[in-house]
């Protein structure tokens, strides 16, 4: 077990309104792969920023500068290293302001600089688009594309630490999704598929040798559906199922096998949307299963659960939190 603490001072600016200071404790770890939605608390001005109206779209630019004091940047149980981290984050969200159909664009980046340990500096960015085409009053097609460049935190299991590798591991992700949503009376149905491709860059070892990360490149394909029934204007019960296929481009380095697998996620849940819309979310529980092609790996069969809550206590404040259980492979033995 190791202990670490962070304190962050953040300055957020959104075009067209005043800036504000936010004090927050940063999370200890960062997921190995980006997530679509992260818990966050955003404080804006006295009223929500409506965006800049331009040619049928609303533009929402945002700029944030943060300074963090981290007393254990490598998440070590002993031999902790402290440092000050400055991060500049910029983003532009463009959303259509149409009465029918929807088209959105998003791009941005965050750039972290360490005062002493400059080898930990990172430059991340993303660019993406999504939208919806309304077929009729009850059905619509939806889809999206996203490209991301990100890095793994040093504390992620399977990632070489600073005693083995000079810099954090960088990777790129390409994601796509496409689906159909429809409703009839109290029933709501969503059906679709997702595809994610992960490409890890080679890294440099402390002795100058190249660390080959080709065996970590993989893709995930999934097809699923969700059927909901509206119990009342506030509550909706649902069942959902999705299969999953994971395929690695090459075998594990110095081994004769890879980590290809197939599985599924099945769950039942409840969605709640109170009439005042200040608090909304959903919870679900079920089963997750994964079968590996290599006979030497044990199949995984575990409870599957999660939930998301969105709270809006006042106009300028939004809080989102979520819990989700995921499976991620590693090259570390007996982890």
N, C-alpha and C positions, 0 to 999 in steps of 0.2 A: 504494500500500500504506500502511496505517496501523497503528500499534501502540497497544494499550491493555491495561490490566490491572485486575483487580478482586480485592479480598479481602473475604470475607464472614464475619462472626461471627453464628452462628445459635443461637437458643435454642428447643428443641422441647419441648413438653409434651403428653403424652397422658394422658387421664383414667385414674386408677387406678395410676399408676406415677411414678417419679422423673423429673425433668427432666434434660436433658443438654446439653452444649455441643458444637457441631460446627463445625470450621473447614473451609471449602471455597472453592475458586476458582470463581466464577460463570462461566457461558458468555459468550462475547463477543457473541453475537447471539441473537435470538429469532425463531422462524419467523413468517412473515407470518400464518399461520393456526395455531390451536391443533392440538396433536397429541394422539392418544388415549393415548399412553404416552410418558413422557419418561425419559431416563436419570436415575437418582437413587440416592443412598446414604442410607439411613435407619438411624439408631442409636436404639434404644429401650432399655428397661431390661434387667435380667438375663435376662428371658424375654419371649417375644412376648406382647403384650397381647391377651387373648382377646375383649375387648369387654364391654359391659354387656348382659346378657341381659334382654330386655323383650318380653313378649307374642309369643314366637316369633321375635324378631329380635335381632340383636347390633348394638349401637351402638358406633361407634368415633369419638369426637371427637378432634380434634387442633388444637393452637394453636402457631404458630411466629412468632417475632419475630427479624428479622435486621437487621444494620447493615452496610452496604457502603460501601467507599471506592472510587470509580471515577475513574480519572485521565483518562478521555476519554468522557464520557457521550454525546456525539454521534457517536462513531466517526469523527472527522475525521482526514485525513492531516496537517493543520497546524491551528494555532489551537485546541489541545485545551482543553477546559473540565473542571475537576475538581469533584466534589461528593460529599457524603455522602448516602446513601439509606437510609431506614428503611422496612422492609416488615413489615406485620402480615398473617399468613395464618391463616385459620381454616377448618376443614372438618369435616363430619359425614358419616360413611359408615354406612349402615344396611343390613345384610344379613340375609336370612332364614336361620333355623336349622332348616330343614325337612329331612326325610328324602327328600321327593319334591317336585319343582318348585323354582323359585327366583325370588325377587323382591328387588330391591335399589334403594336410593335413595342419591343423593349430592348434597350441596350445599356450597358454600363460596365463599370470596372471598379476594383478596389486595389490599392497599391500600398503595401506595408513596408515600412523601413525601420530596421533595428538600429539603435544608437551604437552598440558595441559589436554585436554578432551580425555583421552585414551579410554573412552567408545565408542567413535566414530570410533575407528580403524576398518578397513575392510580388508578382504582378498578375492579377486575375481579371478576367473579363467575361462577358456574356452578350449574346445578341440572339433575338428570337422573335417569332411572330405567331399569333394564333387568331382564330376567328370562328364564326358560326354563320351558316347559311340557313335561313328559315324556309323550310319546304312548305309548311302551312301553319295553321294556328296550333297544331298539336305536335309537330315534328320539326327537328332541325338537325343538320349535319354540323359537326364541329371537328376541329383539328388544329395542329400546331407543329412548329419546328423550333429547335433551340440548339445553339452551339455554345459551349462553355469551356473556358480554360481555367483550371483550378489547381489546388495543391493539397497534399495530405498533411495533416498536422503530425508533428513528430511523435505524438502519443498514440497514434493509430496502431493497433496490433499488426505486426508483419512489416511495418515500415522501419528501415534501418535507422538507428539513432545517430547522434552526432559523433559517436566514437567510430562509426563505420562509414558514414556518408556525409559529404561536405554540405549538401543543401537539401531542402525538402523535395520530395518527389512531386513532379508536375505531371498533370494529365489533361487530356481533352475529352470532352463528352459531346456526342451528337445524339439528339433525342427527337423523336417524332411520335405523334399520336393522331388517331383518326377514329371517329365514332358517330353514332346516331342516338339521339335522345327523342323520346316520344312519350305522350301521355294520353290516357283515355279514362274519363271519369276520375276515379280515385287512384288508378294505377299509373305508375311511372316506370319507364323502361329505358335503360342506358346500355348500349352495346358498343364495344370498340376494341382497339388494339393499340399497343405501345411498342416502341423499339428504341433501345439505348445502346450506343456503341462507346466503349471506353478504350482510349489509347494512352498508354503510360510512356513517358519519355525516359530514356536512359539517364542515369545519374553518375556522379563521380565519387568514387571511394576516397577515403582519407589518403591512401597511398597513391592516388592518381589514376588507378585503374577504372575502367568503365563498368558500371553495374548494368547488366542487361535486363530490362524490364519487359521484354517482348512477351514473356510467358504470362504476363498479367493482363494483356490485351484480351478483351472479350466483348460479347454482345448479349443482351437480354431481349427476348421477344415474348410478348404476353397478349393473350386475347381473353376478354372477360365480359361479364354482364352483371347488371344490378337491377333488381325488380323491387319497386317500392309500393306500399299501399298507404294512402293518407288516412290515418285514424281520426284525425281532427285537423282544424286549421293550424294547430301547434305541433302535432306529432305525426311522424311517418315511420312505419316499420319497413325494414328492407332485408333482402337476402342478396348476397353477392358471391360470385365465383370467378376465378381467373386462373388459367393455366400459365406456366412459365417455362421457358426454355433458355438455358445458359450454354453458350458455346465459346471456348477459348481458341485463339488462333494457333497456338503451339502447345506442345507438352511443357510441363514444368522443367525448368533448367536442370540438367543432369539426372532426369528421371525418364521413365518410359511411358508415362501416363499423363493425362491432364485432369482438369476438374469439371468436365462437361456434366450437366445434370438436367433433369426435368422435374417439374413439381406443380403444385397447385396451392391456392389460398381460397378457403371457403369460410363464410361468416354470416351471421345474422346481426342486425343492429337496429338502432332507433335514432332517428333524426328529430331534433327539436328546434323550432323557430317561434319563440314567443311573439305575441302580437306587437309588443313595444319595440322589438328588434334590437334591443340593447344587448341581449345575450342569445347566442345561437350556437349550434354545434351538433355533433353526433358521436355515438359510441358503438363499437361492434366487438364481437368475439366469435371465435371459431377454431379452425384447425389449419396448420400449414404443413406441407409435406414436400420433401425433396429427395429424389433418387439419383445417385451418382452412377455414371457409366463404369467407373473403375470399381471393381469388386472389393478393393482394399479399404474403401471409404464406407462408413456406416450411413445408412439412410437417416434422414432427419424427419421426425414426426413430433411436432410441438404445438402447444396452444397458440393461437393467433388472436391478437387483440389490438385495439387502438382506439383513438378518439381525437377529436379536435373541438376546441371551444373558442369562440370569438366574442369578446366582451367590449362593449362601447359605453363606458360609464358617462362620458360627456362628448360633445361634438369634436373637440380637438384631440381626444385620446382614444386609441384603439389598442387592444391587447389580444394577441392570438397565441394559443398554446396547443401543442399536440403531442400525442403519444402514439408510436407505431412500432411494431416488432418486425424486423427485417433480418434476412440472412445474408452474410457476406463471407466469402471464402478467404483463407489466408494461406501463406506458404510456411507459416510457423508450425512446427510439430507440437502436439500435445498442449495446445493453447487452451 
